[in-house]
């Protein structure tokens, strides 16, 4: 499973038509200590680039955009009780939501790791 990345600093890993989505390590570093995460409702239909969640840190609140369209089929309830998990494991255990893809072709517009690293590191 290869991760894809959005210009809005979200990552996506797809398995069996389900996209697991979270924020990148870069986004987490910019936010600082995460203190609250608001997740979307299960069953919500989302469109690519739509705001689907909110993450708040001691520095700021930031929207989390969904990079692909589909239906939210699962959210990471662990983040509600332990939002700091985002600081410890942003690109793995601290995923935000799982979305059943309605248009897998949207993945083609996302970046691979090398392109994303170039975006954030110049």
N, C-alpha and C positions, 0 to 999 in steps of 0.2 A: 504494500500500500504506500503510494507515493503522495506526499503532501503537495497541495497547490496553495498559492497565496494570493490575497487581494491587495490592491493598492491601499485599502483601508485598514490593513494590518490584521486580517483574519486569515486563519489557516483552515483547510478543508482536506479531509481524508475520506475517500469513498470506498465502501465495501457493499456489494450486493444491492446497489441502487440507493443506499442510505449514506448521506454526507454527515460526517461528524465535524462540527465547527467550533472553533475557539479563537482566542486572540493570540497573536504572536508574542514571543519573548520580547521583541523590540517594543511592542505596544505596552506590555506589562512594565518594562523598565521605564518608559516615559510616564506612566501613571504613578508609579511608586506603590506604596502600601495600599492594597485593595481592602476596602472595608465593607463593601456592599455590592451585591450582584442581583439585578432584576432580570428574570428569565421570561421568555415568551410562554404563552399558554399552549399546552399540547392540543393538537388539532388545528392550530392556526395555520392558515395559508399565507406564505410569505413569497414575495417577489425578490429577485436578485437586486441587491444594493439597497434594500429596504431596511430601516432600523428594526431590529428584532429583540434587542436586549440593551441593558444599561449596566455599566460597571462604574462604581464610584471608588475613588481613592482619597487619601488625605489631601491630595493636590487638586483633584478635579473629578467631575463626572464626565463620562464619555459614552457615546452611543456605540453599540456593536451592530454592524451591518451584516446581513446574511448575503454571502456571495453568490448563492444559487437559489432558484425558485423551487418551491415544493411545500410539503406539509410537515410541520413540526410533529415528530412522532415520539420524541423523548427529550427531557431536559435533565441536566446534571443537578439533582437535588442536593448533592453534597456541597455545592457552592453556596447554597442558602445558609447552611449552618457553619461553613468554613470558607468565607470568601477569600481569605488569604491563601487558599490553595492555588489561586491564580498566580501569586508571587512565587510559589514553590515549584509549580509544575504546569506552566502556561501552555506548553505545546504537547501535552499528553493528558494527564489525569484531570486537568481543569477545563475540559471541554465544556461548552455552554449548552449546545443543543444538537439533536440529530434530526435531519430533514430528509424525508423521502423525496428524491429528485423528481421533478416534473419535466425538466428539460436538461438532460445530461450534457447537451452541447454547450451549455453555459460554462462548463469546466474548461473548455478550450480557451476562454478569455482570461483565465487566471494564470499566474506566473509559477514557474518552477522555483526551487530553492535558490539557484544561482541568480536568476533574474530578480527575485525578491531581495536577496543580499545586496545586489547592485543598487537597487532602489533605496535601501536604508543606509548604505555605507558610501554612496556616491560614486 
